[in-house]
Amino acid sequence: MKLGFNLLLWTIHVTDEHLGIAQKLKATGYDGVEIPMFMGDAAHFRALGRKLADLGLESSGIGVMPGGGRSAISPVAAEREAGLDHIKWLIECTEALGGKLLSGPFHQPLGEFSGAAPLRAELDRLADVHKRAAQYAASAGIDLAVEPLNRFECYILNTAAAAAALVAQVDEPNYGYLYDTFHFNIEENSVAGVIETTASAIKHVHISENTRGVPGEGHIDFASVFRALRRVGYNGWMTVEAFGSALPDLAAATKIWRPLFESPEAVYEGAFRLMRAGWDSA
């Protein structure tokens, strides 16, 4: 089991000025960091990855489908191809970073809705784009973990069952889904129960409180999550995802209107204690 922390708590673009934060995460005990990929190029991420490795930290990438004529579910072929090109860019940046995992909701632009449930044709288009993306990622030795989001952020992929069905349809060994406690706290009747029913499809895990603040200070039963992950033999990353109000655009996107924690240190130190003790006792 590896413990990671998503740097979206501080920035959407990690640069040298954030290396001090990375050092603190390493000192706390984290094995690696999850790097947001919203801008930059392969050269930037290659240099960043080397500096993080020098600190003793592994890295993974996380990205979204940004819209602007790019979508993996669009009925317009050119928009799907543009969406695939964007995922390929994310893969290339992850490879440059030195990472072996790319995760995130790289399926549809966030906050766009059809007013109806996903159509079979939309899901088929998504599976086609992601199958080609997974094959491209395989050539770089990278796993893909697509992220289901709650119903207020997207409509194409909301539940663990839907994610597992997509994984089965894509049918590539390096393709799975990202299990996120925040989103499934909204969408699932049992946050821990879906781990056992979709275990073979899980490629990555996000530990996130119901408030998106300090894990362990809300109502999510993380002990049951850790026990379920142990029972199914999960041995990948458990990465903390938390959000604050320091970044106005990100705060607006994640609907963070009030303070959720006293300090970033309270988040990463508290989360580490929760995960380390919880995993060891599960």
PEURFEN-V219424 format. One record per helix or strand of 2 or more residues. SS is the DSSP state (helix for helix, strand for strand). FROM is the first residue (numbers start at 1). LEN is the number of residues. If there is no record, write none. Layout:
SS;FROM;LEN, SS;FROM;LEN
This chain:
strand;2;5, helix;7;3, helix;16;13, strand;32;5, helix;42;13, strand;58;5, helix;77;21, strand;101;4, helix;120;19, strand;143;5, helix;160;11, strand;175;6, helix;181;7, helix;193;5, helix;199;3, strand;202;6, helix;222;10, strand;237;4, helix;248;7, helix;264;18
